[in-house]
Amino acid sequence: MAQILTCEKNIPFLGAAIIFLFLLNSSVEIHGDEKVSWKTFKDKNDVFTIKYPSNWTFGKYYEDSSAPINIYFYYQGRISLAELAIYVQESLFTNSSDLVDSYPVYLQSEPNYEVLETTQCGEYVIKNVSACDMTVTYKDTRLEGDPVVKHMIIGTIDENGVEYIIEYFVTEDLFEHFLPVTKEMIRSFDVTHSPELSPDGSGPRTEDSPDMPPISKPGTI
């Protein structure tokens, strides 16, 4: 009888383990009543592809830029937001560390600016090249309510002197929540053809641009 009771007692744990393994191997995540799956964005010029969550959307990162890769993906919650942007241009730098160090300079005037992680290299790979990254935090006065945000900059320079910058920008409460999502997006980023830069290094040689709606950057949600 004792053995039967022990077996019955373990059934809920066995069921939970089966459910956990199913979710672990499934491409669908469940957030409340919302099912979220991975989608793949493919640039119409066949320059790159990247995976992104189905409850995120995308747009041009800089509206007035003709850079060959100029896109951002973002999530809007009720009072929070997360964004991952990718930008490519000819680099003025000779190494990835100096490149990444240069990006947060314009943020130093924001209230409560602080470097959380100084520049380190090797954790991320972009276009099969080791990248450097750093993370800063500050109150973003450009957003309503001046929320505290965390801003991670990841960058590398390829053999042709082209720089790849990925920025992960998120309200503080969502940083850890979306960090695994961000890492998977970066891992999935695949440059299928080398970007062709114009003579000034700012964009493609043709008039074509990535096929995406001109969505303005989100404000506070």
N, C-alpha and C positions, 0 to 999 in steps of 0.2 A: 504494500500500500504506500509505503514511504517513497518507493521508486516512482510510482505513478504520480504522486503529488509533485515530486521534483521535476518530472518531465513536463507536467502541465504548467508549473511555475515558470519554466523556461520558454514556453511558447511565445509570449509577448516579445521577449528579447530576440528570439529567432526571427519573428516577423519584422521587427524593427531593423534587424541586420539585413534582411532581404530587401526591404524598402530602401535602405541606405545605399546598398550596392547598385540597385536599379537607378537611383538618382545620380550616383557617381558616374555611371557609364552612359547616362542619357544626355542628349544634347539640349534638353529642355530643363530650365530652372523654373521653380514656382515661387513667385513673390505674392503672398496672399492669394487672391483669386486670379492673378495674372500669370500666364505662362509666357516665359521669355526664352527665345531660342536664338541661335547665332544666324546672322545673315552675312552675305559676302558682297562687299562693294567692289565693282570692277570699273576702273577708269575707262571712259569711252575711247581714249587714245591708246589703250592697252599698255599704259605705263606702269600701273601698280594695281594690286588687289589687297584687301584687308577685311577681316571679319569684324563685325560689330553686333551688339545686342539688338534684338528686334524692338525693344522699347526705347532705343536711342534714335536720334535723327542726325542729319548732317547738312553742311553748307560750306560755302567758301570762307576760309579763315580771314583773308584780307580781300575785301570787295574789289579794290582797285589794282590788284596784282595779277600779272599774267604768268606767275611761276608755274612750272610744269606739275608740281604737286603743291596744292594749296587748299587744304580741306580740314574741317574739324567735325567731330562727332560729339553730341552732347545729350545728357539726360537731364530732364527737368522734373523735380519732385514738387511737393507742395511748398516747401520753404528752403529747399536745397537744390544744388545743381552740381553736375560733374561734366568735364569736357576733356577730350583728347584731340589735340591738333597736330597736324603734320605739315611741315613747310620745307621746301627744298629750293636752294639757290646756290650760285657760285660762292665759295667761301673766301673771306678775306684773311682767314686764319690758316696756320700751318699744322695745328694739332687740335684734337677734340677737347682737351682740357681747357685751353684758352677760349675756345668757342663757347663752351657751356658757361664758363665764368663770366662771359660778357653779357649773357642774356638777362640776368636779374638786376642789372645795374639800375635800370629805369624804375625798378620797384622800391628802391631803397628809401624813397621819400614817403612811402605809405606808412601809416601808423602801425606801431608794434612790429615793424619789420625785423625778422630774425632768421638767420641761417640755421636750419635744423640739421642738415647733412651737407658737409662740405663736399666739393667735387671729388668723386671717386670714379674709377673706370673698371670695366670688366663684367658688370652684372648684366648689362643689356647688349644686344647685338642688333644692328640695323644694316640691312643690305650685306649681310655676312661680314660686317666689320664691327669690331668691338667699340662700344660707345661709352661715353662718360655721362655722369648724371649728378645733379645736386637738387636739394629740396629747401625751399624757403617758406615762411609763413608771414602773413600780414593781415591787417584789416583792409579790405578792398573798398575804398571810398567811391569807386565807380558803380557799385551795386547798392541798391536800397537797403538801408539798415547797417551798412558797413560791416558785413559779416566777416568773420575770420576765415581765411582760406589757406589751403596748402597748395603750393605750386612746385611741381617737379619738372625740371628741364633735362631732357636726354638728347645727346647729340653726337654725331660722328662726321668724319670727312672721308669720302671715298678716294680711290686712286686717281680720279680725274679732278680732284679739288672741289667737288660738289659737296655741300654740307646738307645733312639731314637732321632736322630738329623736330623732336616730339615733345609736346608740352602737356602735362597732366595737371589740370586745374580743377580744384574741387573744394566745396565748403568743408570745413574741418570735420564735421560729423560723418561725412561719407568717405573720407580718405581711405581708411582701412577696408571699408566695405567694397569699394570698387577697385582697389589695388589689384586683386587677382584678375579682374576683368581687363584692366589696363594692360597687365603683363601678357595676357592671352592675345589682346589686340596687337601689341607690339610684336609678339612672336609670329603672328599670322601675316604681318605686313610683308608683302613680297613685291619687289621691284622687278617687273617682267621685262622692261626695256629701259635702258639708261635714259634719264631725262635729257632732252635737248634744250640747252639754254640759248637765249638770244645773245647777241654780241655784248650787251651790257650785263649779262648774267642773271637777268631777272625773270626770264620766262621762255616759253617755247618759240621756235623759229616760225611756226605757222600761226594762223589766227585761231586755231582750235583751242578750246579750254575744256577742262573736265566737265562732264555732263551732270550738273547738280544745280538745285535751285538756289537763288541768291538770298539765302536766309541770313538775317542779321544775327549778331551774337546775342544770346539770351541775357535778359536782366534777371532781377530777383524773382523767384517764383513763390 
